[in-house]
Amino acid sequence: MLIELKSCTAEDLKKLMPIYEQSNRENIRHFFPDCTDPEEGLRKAEESFGQYICEDFLADANNTYYVLEKNGQWVSALRLYRLKDFYYIEALETCPDCRRMGYGTKLLTELIAALREKGAVVIRDNVDKDNLASLATHKKCGFVVNQENGVDYLCDEEVDEYAYGMLYQG
């Protein structure tokens, strides 16, 4: 089932954190380089991430968090920004123990269907060039590589040479 979040509760954050645990662990060295305790680092990363979601991301009425729920568990999620004349996806992730089961594809497919109900849609995303699973998922859902280097539309259109720019039009 596709869940659309326009606000966030402590319970919502508790359900989201397992999806993003791997990313939060990777972010420890970037955001908390002096933290030597991995569990303390994870706690700090999750707290910071939750604060961003609730106080920044969802504070903008143009933004929506989409989550795919299966049997009561949140298994895949992404952030969707409404920018200019297109949507921009960020942080499409699936719980590590739920990967390779089609949940990322299902989430993207259901998201596209929900957006298309409102009319024609253009969606952009960046996918790391070495993330073959994510590239395959995007292509399966109708995205094409339209830029050799990704563009971070949230940071002054900064170029990301380690990612492809992906595009969906429908």
Disulfide bonds with the S-S distance in Angstrom:
none
